[in-house]
Amino acid sequence: MIGSARAAAFVLLVACGPTSKNHGDDDTGVDAQQQACSPGATQACYTGAAGTQNVGPCVGGSQTCDASGYWGPCVGEVVPKGEVCGNTLDDNCNGTVDEDNDADGDGFRTCGGDCCDATTDGCGDPQLVNPGAFEAPGNMVDDDCDGTVDNTVAASCDNGMTSNSNNAMDYAKAMELCQTATTQDTKWGVISARFILPSGSGTPNANQRSIRPSFGGTTVKGGSSFAVLSTGHAAAMSQANPSYAAFQGGSVIGASSTMPSDWLAANNNNLPNAPGCPEPNGGTTAYDPIMLELKIRTPTNAKSFKLATNFFSAEYPEWVCSAFNDFFVVLLDSAWNGTPANPADKNLATYTSPNNQKYPVGVNLAYGNTGLFTVCKNGQTGCATTSGAVPGNITTCMGTGELANTGFDVTNPSPQFTNDPGYCGTNNQAGGGTGWLVTSGNVKGGEIITLRIAIWDTSDGYYDSVSLIDNFEWSVDASTPGTVIF
């Protein structure tokens, strides 16, 4: 559509605490290691649960008072652990050999690998400890029952990945979703991955996705790479497979699609809008769209997740706060019914200001000095006034280093269309970005969620945008759903 700018939208839809061990406590509940003592003295000790000493293999040990005058570790003791079925031992020291129970009701039996079925097995909340949990760091509990305490999985599954991989599962790995699962097993992990259009079917253009270790001056937040989705080519200058193509102006390279129907319906079939900016136009057609759909079983001990996101757009600065605003939305479907609640329209990629104004994450974060659009040059925005943009001025840009060699750093770009100023005076680069943001949402432990990550243009397919996605992490605590600065 000559004489207009476009708006891109990035969508993420998701269909969806451990406790500490009792360390150093003897049968009286007193922490012996914290008691003052005479250096060199020794005493009997036992740190297992009351009533388990001298039951089965569980026996006490001894501890020595160290030079600082405090009791050292209990040496030689054997404390309860999860029942190992078939070894004819009473591993959990409860008086029964090789029992197959699910006393905590978490769906995992002792003979199925549940290493903590009761508090006497050495954990504070047995329902959160089983083979379906994720290893929460630093809590001194073997949350996932793999035999090792606090051995969080290293973010190494995205080393040496092919930049233009056509395997959608690789893009999950690029954001540190390293573990896979099936619909039949009970562990957490990514069950399936595919690239589709936001309508739920169709095939996106392969140039719109890539896996990169960097994007210009932007580097990874976790592991060795991140996923890149774009309404144009998913490449910075000098990058290949796919190759770079200018973002300013852009081009129509993909099939059009309807936007996700559930998100639209929740917003009364109107695209969400930044406060004080014109209504988006162009209907509900997504141009140049690409969607990554992931089905994931959540860990049994997870209550939330977060991921790092970064949004760049050639709509900055001239089309900021116009009817062609770019969107970055994260939509979550989950069975979570706790507090805080997930947004009614499922959009986690929304910034809520201190005065409770809501901004869809995208180029319009540059309007009103929200502080979430920081990779840019300060100065005039919305200078495409003949096309309805609202003039503004941004002062929260922190620098343009991350734009280096992306193509968004091109200075004094030529106008592409009628009524297109090309840039805004001294604010003369081809684009800008948010910098790394954190997007969070709440989930129910053990459910299967569907995560749809998409980006598209609205109104037409010109002026391209890019989203980087990285560093997915689970948490045992509920989050405040939404998006904030990293």
N, C-alpha and C positions, 0 to 999 in steps of 0.2 A: 504494500500500500504506500505509494509515493507520497511524501510530504508528512509522514508520521513516524513516530518512534514506537517501539514495542515494549512489552513488559514480559519478563521471564518469571516463571514460578518454579520453585524447588520444593518437592513434596516428599515427605517421609511418613508412611502410614504403618502403624504397628497394631496388628490384631493380637492382642493378648488380653535375723541378725545373730549372726552367730554370737554365741556367748563364750566367755572365757572358762578355761579349765580351772579347777581348784588346785593351784600349785602351792606346795610348801605347808599345807595344813595337815596336822596330825589328827588323831581321832577326837581330840578335845575341841577341834576347830580353831586352835591357836596357831598362828604362823610361826613355826619354830625358827625359821631362818631370820626372823626379825627380832628374836629375843637376844638380849645381851647374855654373854657367857664368858667363861675363862678360857683364853686361847689354849688350844691343845686338848681340851676336854672332849669326850665323846659321849654319845647317847644313842639309844635306839630311836628309830623313826619309822613313820609310814605315812604316805601322802594320799593313799587311796581312800575311797569312800568308807564311811563308818560301817562296820559289820562285814567287811570283805577281807580283812586281814586273816591269814591262815585258813582261808577258804579256797579250795582248788590250788592253783599255783601261786596265789598271791601271798607274799611274805614281806615282812619288814626288812629294813636295812639299818645302817648306822650313819651318823653324821658327826663331823668334827668341827669344833669351834675354831674359826680362822683367826689370823693375827689381828684383825680389826675388832674382834670380840663379838662376832655374830656367827650363828650356826651355818655351816655350809650345806651343800646339797645332800639329799638322802641317797647314799650309795648302797647298791646291792638289793634294793627293794624290787618287787614285782607287783605292779598295780593292775587293776582290771582293764581289759581292753575288749573290743568287739568280739563276739563269739565267732570262732572259725569252725564251721560245721564239718564234721567228719574226721576231726583230729583226736577225738576221744578225750579232750581236755575241757575243763570248765573255765574257758578264757576270761569270762566276765565275772568269775568268782561269786556267782549267786547261788551255788549249791546244785546246779543242774548242768549236765554235760550235753553239748551239741543241741540245745533247744533251738527251734525255728520259730521265732516270735516276731510280731510287729506291735510291741507294747506301746510305742509312741504314736501309732496310727498314721505314720507318714507315707505308707504305701510300700515301704521297703522292709523286707524280713531279714532277720539275722543271717540266715543261710543265703540270702541274696546280696550280701555285702554290706548291710547296715552295721557300721562299726560302733554305733552308739544308740541303743534302743531304749535306754533308761539313764537317769542321772548317775546311777551307780557305775555306769560304763566310763565316766570321766568327762561328761560334757554338761553344760548348764541347761540347754534346751535341745533334747534329743530330736525333736521334729525338724530341726534345721540342719541336722548332721546325717547325711546319707549319700549314696553314690550319685544322686541327682543334684547335689548342691555344687556351687562353685567355691573355690578355695579363697575365703576372705582373708586378706593379708593381716598379719600382726595380732591375731586373736588367740594364738597358741592352741588352736583346735584343728584336727584333721577333718575339715568340713566335708570333703568329698570322699572320705573313706578310702583313699588310695594308699594308706600306710605311712604317709609323711605329713607332718604338720607345717602349715604355712608355705607350701611349695607352689606358689602362684605360677601359672603358666607363663613362660617368657614370650614376649611378643615377637616371635621369630618366624611365624608362618608366612610372612609376606616378604621374605628375602628373595632377591633375584627373580621377581615375577616379570612376565612378559607384559610390556606396556599396553599392547593392543589385544590382550587375551580376550577370547570370545567365550570363556567359561565364567558365567556369572558368579559362581562360588568363589572365584579368585578375588572378586571385588569385596566380598564379605571378609575374606582373609586380610585384604589391604587395610581394612578398618579394625583389625585385631579380633574379629570373630573367627577364632582359629578352630574351635571344636565343632564337629559335625555330629548329627544324630539321625535316627530314623523314626518313623511314626510308631514303630513297635517297641523300641527300647525306652528306657526311663531316664537316661542321662540328658543333660541339657546340651544344646548345640543347634547349629543351622541344619534344618531338615532339607530345604530346597532353595534354589535361587534361580531367577530367570530375568531377562530383559524383555519388557513389554512397553506398550504405550499407556498413558494414564487412563485410557478407557478400559484397560484390563486385557486387551488383545492387540495383535499387530506386532511389527518388528521395527525397532528404532534404527537409525543410521549408525553404523559401527564407528564412524568418526566422532561420535558424540560422547564416547567413553574411553577412559584410559586408566592405567595404574602408574603412578609417578612417585619418585623419591623426593621431588621438589616441583614447584611451579613458580618460575622466576625466583624471587627472593624469599618465597615461602617454603618452609621445611616442615617435616613430619612432626606430629605431636605424639605418635606412638609407633613402635616398630620401625620398619624401613621404608614404608611407602604409604600412600593414601589413594583413595578412589577419587576420580575426577569425572564429573558429568557436566555437559555443556549444551547450550542451544546451538552452538556452532561446533568448531573443532576443539576437542579436549586436549589442547596442547598450547604451551607457551612458545615464544619465539625460539628457534633452534631445536625444538623437540620434534621427534619423528614417531611414526607408528602409533597413532595417527600424526600427520604433519600439522604445522601451524597454519591458521588462516586468520586474517585480520578480524578482530571483534567489532571495531568501529564500522558501522554500516551493516556488516554481516551479510548473510545470504540465507535463502530458504534451502535447507539441505535434508529435511526430514518430512515424513508424512504428518498431517494434522490429525488431531484426536479430540474427543471430548475430554473435559477435565474429570477428575474422580467424582462420581455422582453423589457419594455419601457426604463428602466435604461440601460440595455445592449445596446440597439439600439442607445441611445444617446452617448454612449462611443464607437461606431463602433464595438460593440461586443468584446471589450477588457476590462478586469477588470482594473479600475483605479490603478495607481501605485505611490508609494512614490518616490520623486526625488532621484536618485542615487541608487535605489534598482532594483534587477532583476525583469523582468516581471513575474507576477503570472502564474502558469501553472495549468494543470488539467482541462482545458476547462471551460465550463460555467455550470457545474453541481454543485448544492448546496447539500452538504452532511449534515445529521443530522439537517435539517432546521426546524424552527418554525416561524410562522408569526402571529401577532395580527393585524387584520384589523378593523379599526374603521371608521364609517361614522358619521360625525359631522356637524351640522349646526353652522356656526360661528356667533357670536354676530354681530348685525348691526353696532355697533360702534368699532369693532375690526379691526386693520390693521396688526397685527402680533401676534405670540405666541412664547413662549419659554418653554423649558422643561429641566430638569436636567438629565444628562446621565452619566453613569460610566461604564467603560469597563475593564474587567480583562481577562488575557489570560495566559495559560501555554506555549504558544509559546515564551514568554519572559523567559530568555534572549537569548537562543541559536539560535532561528530561526528568530530573528529580522533581517530585511532587507534581506530576502531570497525570493525565488520564492513561498514560502508557507505563505506569509504574511497574517495576519488576518485583515479583514475588519469590519468597523462599519460605515454603511452608512444610511443617513436619506434622503429619497426622497419625495419631495413635489409636488403634482399636485394642482394648484390653478388658479383661474381666475384673480389673481392679475396681473396688467399690469403697476404698478407704479414704482417708484424709491425709494430704490435700488431694482433691479430686482432679482428674485429668480434664482438660478443656472440653466443653460440650461439643464444640465443632471439631475436636480431635487435633487441633493445630498446636503442636508444641513449639513451632518456630514463630513464636510471638513474644515480643518484648512488652512487658508491662511497666510503664513509667511510675515514678514515685507518686504521681497524682492519679494513678490508675488508668491512664490512657494506654490503649493497646495499639502496637505497631506490628504489622506483619514484617517478618525479617526479609529485607531486600533493599533496593536502592533508596527507598523513602526513609530508611533510618538516617539518611543524610539530611533530612529536613527536620528542623526543630532542635538540632543539637542534642540528640538522644545519647550520644557518646558511644554508640555501637557501630558507627561507620567511621573507621579511624585510619584506614590505609588510603590516603588521598591527599590532595592539596587543599588547604583552606581557601575560602573565597566564595565567589558567587555561585549559586546553584539555580536551576530552574529558569535558565535564560531563554528557553524555547517558548517564549510567551505567546508568539503568534499561533502556537499549537495548544495553548491552554495551560502551559506550565506555570506554577506559582513561584515567583521569585523568592529566593532565600539566600542565606549566607551561613556557611558552616565554619566553625572555629574549633571543632574537636578532632580534626585530623592530626595524627601523631607522626606522619612521615610517609614517604612513598617507597621505602626500601624494598618492601615485599612486591611492589609492582615491577621492579627491575627486570627487564628482558621478558616480560609477559606479553607485551603488545598493548597492555592497558597503560603503559608508561609513555607511549608515543606523544610527543608534544605538538601542539598546534595542528591537530588533525583537520583535514579538509572536510567541509560540509558534505554530507552524502545525499541529501534530499532537499527539496523545496521547503523553506521555513526551518531548515536545520542549521543552527549557528555553528555546529562543529565542536565548540567548546565555549567557555564563559570567561572571556577576558583573560586575566592572569591565572585563572583556574583552567589551565590549558592542556591537561592531559586527557588521553582518550578514555580513561575510565578510573574506577576506584573500587575499594573493597571494604568489607567489614573488619578484616583481621579475624583471628580465631575466636569463635564463640563457643559456648557450651549449651547444648540442647538436652533437656532432661524430661523424663516421663516415668510414670509409675506402672508397675505390672504386678500380676498375681503369680506367686511362685508355682512353678510346674506347669503353667498353661502353655499352649502353643499360640504364639503371636504371629501376625503377618506384618512385615515391615516393608512399606513401599516408599522408595526414595525416587523422586522425579524432579525434572526441571523442564520448563517450557517457556516459550514466548507467548504473550497475549497480543491481540490485535493484528499482528503480522509477524513474519519471521526475521525481522531485521534488528540490528544492534544486539549482539550476543552477550550472554552471561555464563558464568562458570561457577560450579560449586565443588568444593573439596570436602571430603568426609573421612574422618580418621578417629582412632583412639576410643573405640566402643568399650565401655566398662559397666559391669554390674555393681549394684550396691545392696547391702543388707538393710539399708534405711530408706524410707520413703523420701522423695524429693519434692521440691516446689516446681511443678511442671512449667516449662517454658524455656526461654532462651535469654542468656545473660552474657556479658563479656567474659572471656576466658580468664 
